[in-house]
Amino acid sequence: MPPKIPTRRGRGEEKTTNPWIAYIQTPMGLMYAVIAVISVLAIISILPSWGEGASLSDLEYWMSEFGVRKRRIDVLCGANRNEEGCGVYAKSSLNRGEVVLRVPQKGIIDQRMILNDPLVGPVLGYNNGSMIIGAFQENEVGGAHQPFIYAYFLVNERRRGSGSEYYGWIRSLPTKYDNAFQWGTAYDNCLDKTSLSEAAFYRRLLNASVAASAAVCEVEGVKEIADVCKKGPFTEDELRWGLSTYISRNFQDQALITGFDFFNHRSEGGAYPEWNRGEEILDIKLGMPIKKGDQIFSNYNRDPRFLLIGSGFWDTSATYIHSNINFAAHENIPQLKKLNCDRAHEMTFTNAGKPRESLVKCVGVLVATEDQRRNMKATLKDDRILMYTYGNLTFGLQQMLQGIPQTASEHPECTADRGVAKSIREYHAFLADIASRSLAHVQAQYAKYAKRVEANSPPAEEAPQGDDNEEVASSADSTKEGL
């Protein structure tokens, strides 16, 4: 307690001032006051501030409380790196195989977890989800309600505010996205009959989500529904945010991984998740060495067109385009599973202008399987099978190229040298380049094997008929999805 320091006023009249103020005016008191102010500011900087938008200190606090552990990395945003958005950077040189992030099981948001959630699970599962399924069928997106399930969970957690254990993570997410949910009808003329035409599907998905949310809130007498809907059905803007968050940040359409979504995309990205069975935790490991100060990326393993439509950015580091053959439609063929033909990121044409060997093998399996059904000899080393395989690849590439605008659109929103319009044109130019060079390669391969088949063809009455060729081609053509 500082001593009372008297002061004199007027004619010797004595008055005692506030001892704390007097003490601060002394050199020693001033020093202690400065130290106290600095200490308070330091404490405030590490506490969560539940205002609009999260600071990095908020995010660090949430990660610590939630159990997301980072090792020798920093999450830095624009102000720290003189660039837009956030990213993950190495605090020191890192080796291949190192664990840089650990995510607890509760940080993995998948469909099973959502349907078991005590708040939204009963709502989404009410009457076996019939109202939700019906709303999606009415909007011509039947069977596509998985994104809505994630969006519904995210929006509800966002509405809960600081009562949500995911709130610190949710507040670190973008509040707006520049993807197909925001484009509206302005770009329809640019995208019609192109490889990006399914952007219109996202509008139907949003409309179905709004309808499903409204339908659920009309149910009376169910406590969980009343609790979720007490502020009314989720709005279009809320669901647009929820859908955009899921579409742009999910891992291989399987889950949202809190923390792992901080890594930005690059085709040669080095971070990947691996489940640690011993500790029941998800480890994020490095597939390549990283230098101190460098940003660490992750390959989202998505078709570049879906990055543009769903995430709203053009992947300038892309080195491949995806095949438009839907191998998932042939789950009944065991050899396709054995060859991992469901790994879409491997079913590609590379910037070297040729298909990956894995793609050729998988298409060959489709052709050979059809061959076996007609009781004909079928082997992936057979010249005739290889001829049909490259014939199918030729047809698929031709279909891709037909979906690329050959001339600039007359509509001003499509010719702007900025934003989405520019990204769309750059993507189509990239697609045309790889598809054209790959087409030249597969046509040359087709001609090579066709020449061998002709040289070794059996008598005319035993030769495969033209209908056979068409039938084999159709077996793969019928599975295509326009790229």
ABEGO torsion letter per residue (X at the ends): XBBBBBBBBEBGBBBBBBAAAAAAABAAAAAAAAAAAAAAAAAAAABBBABBEBBAAAAAAAAAAAGBBBBGBBBBBAAAAGBBEBBBBBABBBBBGBBABBBBAAABBBAAAAAABAAAAAAAABGGGAAAAAAAAAAGABGAAAAAAAAAAAAAAAAAEAABAAAAAAAABBABBBBAAAAEAAAAAAABGBAAAAAAAAAAAAAAAAAAAAAAAABBGBAAAAAAAAAEBBBAAAAAAAAAAAAAABBGGABBBBGAAABBBBAABABBBBBBAAAGBBBBBBABBBBBGBBBBBBAGBBAAAAAAAAGBBBAABABBBBABBAAAAAABAAAAAAGAABAAABBBBAAGBBBAAAAAAAAAAAAAAAAAAGBBBBAABAAAAAAAAAAAAAAAAAAAAABBABBBABAAAABABEAAAAAAAAAAAAAAAAAAAAAAAAAAAAAAAAAAAAABBBAAABBBAAAAAAAAAAAAAABBBX
